[in-house]
Amino acid sequence: MADERHSGDHPFRFPQDADRDFPHGGARSTPNGGPGVSGRARRRSGIRAEHIITMSGRHFLQIPGPTNVPERILRAMDRTVVDHRGAELPPVVFEIVEGLRGTFQSRDGAIALFPASGTGATEAAVVNTLNPGDRALAFNNGAFSHAFAEVARRFSVDVDEVDLPWDRGVPPDLIRDRLAADADHTYRALLVVHNETSTGATTDLAAVRRAMDAAGHPAFLIVDAVSSLASLDFRFDEWAVDVALAGSQKGLMLPPGLGIVCIGARALRRAEDVTTPRAFFDWRPVLKEMERGYFPFTPATLLLYGLREALRMLSEEGLPQVITRHRRLAEAVRAAVRAWERPVQCREPAEYSNTLTAVVVPEGADSDAVRRVAETHFNLSLGAGLGRLAGKVFRIGHLGSLNELEVLATLAGTELAMTVAGIQVPVGAGVAAAQRVLLEHVGT
């Protein structure tokens, strides 16, 4: 348990992160002919000048977020900064609210936007629904589910965190049994991560709602949808979610910087009674001002234009088609991993994530060696293993703005990186397996 616990600094900071991306002796590429790293920055980071390289071609950012930002969205943000109290902003905000409701699949869910990451949205979800001393039920089935519980603890919430293996989603039967045993309904909230980004395992939220109903428990259902929104099927209304939180940098195809919260009627009422100290993340003034098309703080104006364009792109493709595309590309990636004769971290096929795949490296191998080779030799960024999976898995992100050819290139680069790092795989086998899967869907 030690390596996924925070070190007294921040619940979303994993202790290995500081030196995991570019450890001493590694190399740092500067994609697209960028200026590289200054001498002062090199001295502070420990990166030596001879390890700075420049590569031609596009950088393949295939971590599970931030994801690649499409040209349309970049162009939408490439504009002069507008007056955030002027007449131009309200139409943008109103279109965003309606677009996000459609993406959350909610008719009336209240949308609150914060200039923050998903971590800020997590804090907003907690401080507006839970008081110090309230009990919450949470399940530690990955680094981000544990971090969710830690945020609640920082605000003196009494979190009953059930430790689970990091290889599957949260079992709905376990939720039912835990809630049914709480005859006095002391749990105020159930905290669930829809798609655990550290392991590549998805929790069945429809089954979670059925489990809660079977237990007859009134706890709030608060869901982290950071790596599922706009990529996986997420039904806020149908699953009676009370609060869902997300960020801009994954399925919504934007740079980091927007924390997004969708709020149901029960949670709106609850926020009026909560006494937890809150200021910036108090969603009540945010919702009030957003009804007028404005914010009670200076918003991330250019990101709002990008978000409007992203929602238009999702609407043009169609949300069902977006979800189907993610499933198709994920099946191709998993076929490649099978051809490499490597296991994935998630052990339950029904719970495989369609936005990322965590690939387990052989015993004695170091997944970070694969990542270093991918970055330095092939301009390919893969996700690190987090917490108790540090050094044991690397993660392939396949979400957001992505198509078949980009997935095939990513798989080819990953095969090369594994081979150079000393993990023997049949070169070409993964790409061929993925191609066969994708060919099944041509014209569909």
C-alpha positions as CSV (number, residue, x, y, z in Angstrom):
1,M,0.0,0.0,0.0
2,A,2.9,2.3,0.6
3,D,3.7,3.3,-2.9
4,E,0.2,4.6,-3.9
5,R,-0.2,6.7,-0.7
6,H,0.6,10.3,-0.9
7,S,3.6,11.7,0.9
8,G,1.9,14.5,2.7
9,D,1.9,16.8,-0.3
10,H,-1.1,16.1,-2.6
11,P,-3.4,13.2,-3.0
12,F,-3.0,13.1,-6.8
13,R,0.8,13.2,-6.7
14,F,2.3,9.7,-7.1
15,P,5.7,9.6,-5.4
16,Q,7.5,8.2,-8.5
17,D,6.2,10.8,-10.9
18,A,8.9,13.4,-10.3
19,D,11.6,11.3,-11.9
20,R,9.6,8.8,-13.9
21,D,9.2,10.7,-17.2
22,F,12.8,11.6,-17.9
23,P,15.1,10.0,-15.3
24,H,18.8,10.8,-15.2
25,G,20.5,9.0,-18.1
26,G,17.3,9.1,-20.2
27,A,16.7,11.5,-23.0
28,R,14.2,14.2,-23.7
29,S,13.1,14.8,-27.3
30,T,11.8,18.1,-28.5
31,P,9.0,17.2,-31.0
32,N,8.5,19.2,-34.2
33,G,11.9,21.0,-34.0
34,G,11.1,22.8,-30.7
35,P,13.6,24.9,-28.9
36,G,14.5,22.2,-26.5
37,V,15.5,22.8,-22.8
38,S,17.4,25.8,-21.6
39,G,20.7,25.4,-19.8
40,R,19.3,26.5,-16.5
41,A,16.4,24.1,-16.9
42,R,18.8,21.3,-17.7
43,R,20.8,22.0,-14.6
44,R,17.7,22.0,-12.4
45,S,16.3,18.8,-14.0
46,G,19.5,16.8,-14.2
47,I,19.1,16.3,-18.0
48,R,22.4,16.6,-19.7
49,A,22.9,18.5,-23.0
50,E,23.9,15.4,-24.9
51,H,20.6,13.8,-24.1
52,I,18.5,16.5,-25.7
53,I,17.5,15.4,-29.2
54,T,15.3,16.9,-31.9
55,M,13.1,14.7,-34.1
56,S,11.2,15.3,-37.3
57,G,7.6,14.3,-37.8
58,R,4.8,14.4,-35.4
59,H,5.1,13.5,-31.8
60,F,2.8,10.5,-30.9
61,L,1.3,11.4,-27.6
62,Q,-0.4,8.1,-26.7
63,I,-0.6,8.5,-23.0
64,P,-4.1,8.2,-21.5
65,G,-4.4,12.0,-21.3
66,P,-3.7,14.7,-22.1
67,T,-4.7,13.5,-25.6
68,N,-4.0,15.0,-29.0
69,V,-5.7,18.3,-29.8
70,P,-7.2,18.4,-33.3
71,E,-6.3,21.2,-35.7
72,R,-9.9,22.4,-35.6
73,I,-9.8,23.0,-31.9
74,L,-6.3,24.6,-32.1
75,R,-7.7,27.0,-34.7
76,A,-10.8,27.7,-32.6
77,M,-8.5,28.8,-29.7
78,D,-6.1,30.7,-31.9
79,R,-7.8,34.1,-31.5
80,T,-7.6,37.3,-29.5
81,V,-8.7,37.1,-25.9
82,V,-12.2,38.4,-25.5
83,D,-13.7,40.5,-22.7
84,H,-15.0,37.9,-20.3
85,R,-17.6,40.4,-19.1
86,G,-18.6,41.4,-22.7
87,A,-21.5,40.3,-25.0
88,E,-19.5,37.8,-26.9
89,L,-19.1,35.2,-24.2
90,P,-22.7,34.2,-23.3
91,P,-23.6,32.5,-26.6
92,V,-20.4,30.4,-26.3
93,V,-21.2,29.4,-22.7
94,F,-24.9,28.5,-23.5
95,E,-23.8,26.3,-26.4
96,I,-21.2,24.6,-24.2
97,V,-23.8,23.9,-21.5
98,E,-26.2,22.3,-23.9
99,G,-23.4,20.3,-25.6
100,L,-22.0,19.0,-22.3
101,R,-25.5,17.9,-21.2
102,G,-25.8,15.9,-24.4
103,T,-22.3,14.4,-23.8
104,F,-23.3,13.4,-20.2
105,Q,-26.6,12.2,-21.6
106,S,-28.6,14.4,-19.2
107,R,-31.6,16.5,-19.9
108,D,-31.4,18.9,-17.0
109,G,-28.1,18.3,-15.3
110,A,-26.5,21.6,-14.1
111,I,-23.1,22.2,-15.7
112,A,-20.3,24.0,-13.7
113,L,-17.0,24.8,-15.3
114,F,-13.9,25.7,-13.3
115,P,-10.4,26.8,-14.7
116,A,-8.8,23.7,-13.2
117,S,-7.9,20.1,-13.9
118,G,-10.0,17.1,-13.1
119,T,-8.5,17.3,-9.6
120,G,-10.3,20.6,-9.1
121,A,-13.5,19.1,-10.3
122,T,-13.0,16.3,-7.8
123,E,-12.6,18.8,-5.0
124,A,-15.8,20.6,-6.2
125,A,-17.7,17.4,-6.1
126,V,-16.6,16.7,-2.5
127,V,-16.9,20.1,-0.9
128,N,-20.4,20.8,-2.2
129,T,-21.9,17.5,-1.1
130,L,-20.1,16.3,2.0
131,N,-19.6,17.7,5.5
132,P,-16.7,17.0,7.8
133,G,-17.6,13.8,9.6
134,D,-19.9,12.5,6.9
135,R,-19.2,8.9,5.9
136,A,-18.4,7.9,2.4
137,L,-17.9,4.5,0.8
138,A,-15.0,4.2,-1.7
139,F,-13.1,1.3,-3.3
140,N,-9.4,1.3,-3.9
141,N,-9.1,-0.5,-7.3
142,G,-6.5,1.8,-8.8
143,A,-4.4,4.9,-8.3
144,F,-7.2,7.4,-9.1
145,S,-9.9,5.7,-7.1
146,H,-7.6,5.9,-4.1
147,A,-6.8,9.6,-4.9
148,F,-10.6,10.3,-5.0
149,A,-10.9,8.9,-1.5
150,E,-7.9,11.0,-0.4
151,V,-9.4,14.2,-1.6
152,A,-12.5,13.5,0.6
153,R,-10.3,12.7,3.6
154,R,-8.6,16.1,3.2
155,F,-11.9,17.6,4.0
156,S,-12.4,15.4,7.1
157,V,-14.8,13.0,5.4
158,D,-14.8,9.6,7.1
159,V,-14.0,7.4,4.1
160,D,-14.5,3.7,4.3
161,E,-12.0,2.7,1.6
162,V,-12.3,-1.0,0.6
163,D,-9.0,-2.3,-0.8
164,L,-9.3,-4.3,-4.0
165,P,-6.9,-5.9,-6.4
166,W,-5.8,-3.5,-9.1
167,D,-7.0,-5.7,-11.9
168,R,-10.7,-5.1,-12.3
169,G,-13.6,-2.7,-11.8
170,V,-15.6,-2.5,-8.6
171,P,-17.9,-5.5,-8.2
172,P,-21.5,-4.4,-8.0
173,D,-22.3,-7.2,-5.6
174,L,-19.8,-5.9,-3.2
175,I,-21.4,-2.5,-3.4
176,R,-24.8,-4.0,-2.8
177,D,-23.6,-6.0,0.3
178,R,-21.7,-3.0,1.8
179,L,-24.7,-0.7,1.4
180,A,-27.2,-3.3,2.6
181,A,-25.2,-3.8,5.8
182,D,-25.5,0.0,6.4
183,A,-29.0,-0.3,7.9
184,D,-28.9,3.1,9.4
185,H,-27.8,4.7,6.1
186,T,-24.7,6.3,7.6
187,Y,-23.0,6.4,4.2
188,R,-23.7,9.8,2.7
189,A,-22.0,9.1,-0.6
190,L,-20.6,6.4,-2.8
191,L,-17.4,7.4,-4.6
192,V,-16.7,5.5,-7.9
193,V,-14.2,6.0,-10.7
194,H,-16.0,4.9,-13.9
195,N,-12.8,4.2,-15.8
196,E,-9.7,3.6,-13.7
197,T,-6.9,5.2,-15.8
198,S,-4.1,3.5,-13.9
199,T,-5.3,-0.1,-14.6
200,G,-7.5,0.1,-17.7
201,A,-10.5,-1.3,-15.9
202,T,-14.0,0.0,-16.3
203,T,-16.7,-0.3,-13.6
204,D,-20.2,-1.1,-14.8
205,L,-22.2,1.9,-13.6
206,A,-25.5,0.6,-14.7
207,A,-24.9,-2.4,-12.4
208,V,-23.7,-0.1,-9.7
209,R,-27.1,1.7,-9.8
210,R,-28.9,-1.6,-9.7
211,A,-26.9,-2.6,-6.7
212,M,-27.7,0.6,-4.9
213,D,-31.4,0.3,-5.7
214,A,-31.3,-3.4,-4.5
215,A,-29.8,-2.3,-1.2
216,G,-32.4,0.5,-0.9
217,H,-29.7,2.9,0.0
218,P,-30.0,6.7,-0.5
219,A,-26.3,7.5,-0.7
220,F,-25.2,10.0,-3.3
221,L,-23.6,8.5,-6.4
222,I,-20.5,10.6,-7.2
223,V,-18.6,9.5,-10.2
224,D,-15.2,10.3,-11.6
225,A,-15.7,10.3,-15.4
226,V,-12.4,11.9,-16.3
227,S,-11.2,9.2,-18.7
228,S,-14.7,8.0,-19.8
229,L,-16.7,11.1,-20.8
230,A,-17.0,11.6,-24.6
231,S,-15.3,8.2,-25.1
232,L,-17.4,5.6,-23.2
233,D,-21.1,5.3,-22.8
234,F,-22.0,7.5,-19.8
235,R,-25.7,7.9,-18.9
236,F,-26.0,10.5,-16.2
237,D,-29.8,10.5,-16.0
238,E,-30.5,6.8,-16.7
239,W,-28.0,5.7,-14.0
240,A,-29.3,8.3,-11.6
241,V,-25.8,9.8,-11.0
242,D,-25.8,12.7,-8.5
243,V,-22.5,14.3,-9.5
244,A,-20.1,13.4,-12.3
245,L,-16.8,15.1,-12.8
246,A,-14.4,15.3,-15.7
247,G,-11.6,17.3,-17.2
248,S,-11.0,18.8,-20.6
249,Q,-7.9,16.9,-21.6
250,K,-9.1,13.4,-22.5
251,G,-12.1,12.5,-24.5
252,L,-13.0,16.2,-25.0
253,M,-9.7,16.6,-26.9
254,L,-8.6,19.9,-25.3
255,P,-5.5,21.0,-23.5
256,P,-5.7,20.6,-19.7
257,G,-7.3,23.5,-17.8
258,L,-11.0,22.9,-17.5
259,G,-12.7,21.1,-14.6
260,I,-16.2,20.0,-15.5
261,V,-19.0,19.0,-13.2
262,C,-22.5,17.8,-14.0
263,I,-24.8,18.0,-11.1
264,G,-28.2,16.4,-10.4
265,A,-31.1,17.9,-8.5
266,R,-30.4,16.1,-5.2
267,A,-26.8,17.3,-5.2
268,L,-28.0,20.9,-5.9
269,R,-30.2,20.8,-2.9
270,R,-27.5,19.2,-0.8
271,A,-25.1,22.0,-1.6
272,E,-27.4,24.5,0.1
273,D,-27.0,22.7,3.4
274,V,-23.3,21.7,3.4
275,T,-21.1,23.6,5.8
276,T,-17.8,22.5,4.5
277,P,-15.6,25.7,4.0
278,R,-15.4,26.4,0.2
279,A,-14.6,29.4,-1.9
280,F,-13.3,28.9,-5.4
281,F,-14.9,25.5,-5.8
282,D,-18.3,26.5,-4.4
283,W,-20.4,25.7,-7.4
284,R,-23.4,27.9,-6.4
285,P,-22.0,31.2,-7.6
286,V,-20.6,29.5,-10.6
287,L,-24.0,28.1,-11.6
288,K,-25.7,31.4,-10.9
289,E,-23.3,33.4,-13.1
290,M,-23.3,30.7,-15.9
291,E,-27.1,31.1,-16.2
292,R,-26.2,34.6,-17.6
293,G,-23.3,33.3,-19.7
294,Y,-20.6,34.5,-17.3
295,F,-18.4,33.4,-14.4
296,P,-17.7,34.7,-10.9
297,F,-14.0,34.5,-11.7
298,T,-11.8,35.1,-14.8
299,P,-12.5,32.0,-16.9
300,A,-10.2,30.2,-19.3
301,T,-11.7,32.0,-22.2
302,L,-9.7,30.5,-25.1
303,L,-10.3,27.0,-23.7
304,L,-14.1,27.8,-23.8
305,Y,-13.8,28.4,-27.5
306,G,-11.9,25.2,-27.9
307,L,-14.5,23.3,-25.9
308,R,-17.3,24.7,-28.0
309,E,-15.5,23.4,-31.1
310,A,-14.9,20.0,-29.5
311,L,-18.5,19.6,-28.7
312,R,-19.4,20.5,-32.3
313,M,-17.0,17.9,-33.5
314,L,-18.5,15.2,-31.2
315,S,-22.0,16.2,-32.4
316,E,-21.0,16.0,-36.1
317,E,-19.6,12.5,-35.6
318,G,-22.5,11.5,-33.3
319,L,-22.0,10.3,-29.7
320,P,-23.0,6.7,-30.5
321,Q,-20.4,6.6,-33.3
322,V,-17.8,8.1,-31.0
323,I,-18.4,5.4,-28.5
324,T,-18.3,2.7,-31.2
325,R,-15.0,4.1,-32.6
326,H,-13.4,3.9,-29.2
327,R,-14.5,0.3,-28.8
328,R,-13.3,-0.6,-32.3
329,L,-9.8,0.9,-31.8
330,A,-9.5,-0.6,-28.3
331,E,-10.3,-4.1,-29.7
332,A,-7.5,-3.6,-32.2
333,V,-5.0,-2.7,-29.5
334,R,-6.0,-5.6,-27.3
335,A,-5.6,-8.0,-30.3
336,A,-2.1,-6.6,-30.7
337,V,-1.2,-7.2,-27.1
338,R,-2.4,-10.8,-27.4
339,A,-0.2,-11.3,-30.4
340,W,2.7,-10.0,-28.3
341,E,1.8,-12.7,-25.8
342,R,1.6,-10.2,-23.0
343,P,-1.2,-9.9,-20.5
344,V,-3.2,-6.8,-19.9
345,Q,-3.6,-5.5,-16.3
346,C,-7.4,-5.8,-16.3
347,R,-8.3,-9.5,-15.8
348,E,-12.0,-9.3,-16.6
349,P,-12.7,-9.0,-20.3
350,A,-16.1,-7.5,-19.7
351,E,-14.4,-4.7,-17.8
352,Y,-11.6,-3.9,-20.4
353,S,-11.3,-0.2,-20.9
354,N,-11.9,1.2,-24.3
355,T,-9.8,4.3,-23.7
356,L,-6.6,2.8,-22.6
357,T,-4.8,-0.5,-22.2
358,A,-2.2,-1.3,-19.4
359,V,0.3,-3.8,-20.8
360,V,2.1,-6.0,-18.2
361,V,5.8,-6.5,-18.9
362,P,7.6,-9.7,-18.0
363,E,8.9,-10.4,-14.5
364,G,12.2,-8.7,-14.0
365,A,11.7,-6.2,-16.9
366,D,11.1,-2.5,-16.3
367,S,8.2,-0.9,-18.1
368,D,9.9,2.5,-17.9
369,A,12.7,1.2,-20.0
370,V,10.1,0.7,-22.8
371,R,8.8,4.2,-22.3
372,R,12.3,5.7,-22.4
373,V,13.1,3.9,-25.7
374,A,9.8,4.9,-27.2
375,E,10.3,8.5,-26.3
376,T,14.0,8.8,-27.3
377,H,14.1,6.7,-30.4
378,F,10.6,6.8,-31.8
379,N,9.1,10.1,-30.6
380,L,6.3,8.1,-28.9
381,S,5.0,8.8,-25.4
382,L,3.4,6.0,-23.5
383,G,1.8,6.2,-20.0
384,A,3.7,5.1,-16.9
385,G,2.7,2.6,-14.4
386,L,1.4,4.4,-11.3
387,G,1.4,3.5,-7.6
388,R,1.8,-0.2,-7.0
389,L,2.0,-0.8,-10.8
390,A,5.1,1.4,-11.1
391,G,7.6,-0.3,-13.4
392,K,5.3,-3.2,-14.0
393,V,3.0,-1.9,-16.8
394,F,3.0,0.7,-19.5
395,R,-0.2,2.2,-20.7
396,I,-1.3,2.8,-24.3
397,G,-3.9,5.6,-24.5
398,H,-6.4,5.2,-27.3
399,L,-8.9,7.9,-26.7
400,G,-9.9,11.3,-28.0
401,S,-9.0,12.4,-31.5
402,L,-7.7,9.1,-32.9
403,N,-8.2,6.9,-36.0
404,E,-7.1,3.5,-37.3
405,L,-3.8,4.6,-38.9
406,E,-2.7,6.4,-35.8
407,V,-3.4,3.3,-33.7
408,L,-1.4,1.1,-36.1
409,A,1.5,3.5,-36.0
410,T,1.4,3.6,-32.2
411,L,1.4,-0.2,-32.0
412,A,4.3,-0.4,-34.5
413,G,6.3,2.0,-32.3
414,T,5.5,0.1,-29.2
415,E,6.7,-3.2,-30.8
416,L,10.0,-1.5,-31.7
417,A,10.4,0.0,-28.3
418,M,9.8,-3.3,-26.4
419,T,12.2,-5.1,-28.7
420,V,15.0,-2.5,-28.2
421,A,14.3,-2.5,-24.4
422,G,14.9,-6.2,-24.3
423,I,11.4,-7.5,-24.2
424,Q,11.2,-9.9,-27.1
425,V,7.9,-9.8,-29.1
426,P,7.3,-11.0,-32.6
427,V,7.8,-7.8,-34.5
428,G,4.9,-7.1,-36.8
429,A,2.6,-9.6,-35.1
430,G,0.7,-7.0,-33.1
431,V,0.2,-4.6,-36.0
432,A,-1.0,-7.5,-38.2
433,A,-3.5,-8.7,-35.5
434,A,-4.8,-5.1,-35.1
435,Q,-5.2,-4.8,-38.9
436,R,-7.3,-8.0,-39.0
437,V,-9.6,-6.6,-36.4
438,L,-9.9,-3.2,-38.1
439,L,-10.6,-4.9,-41.5
440,E,-13.6,-6.6,-40.0
441,H,-15.2,-3.1,-39.5
442,V,-14.3,-1.6,-42.9
443,G,-17.5,-0.1,-44.4
444,T,-19.5,-0.5,-41.2
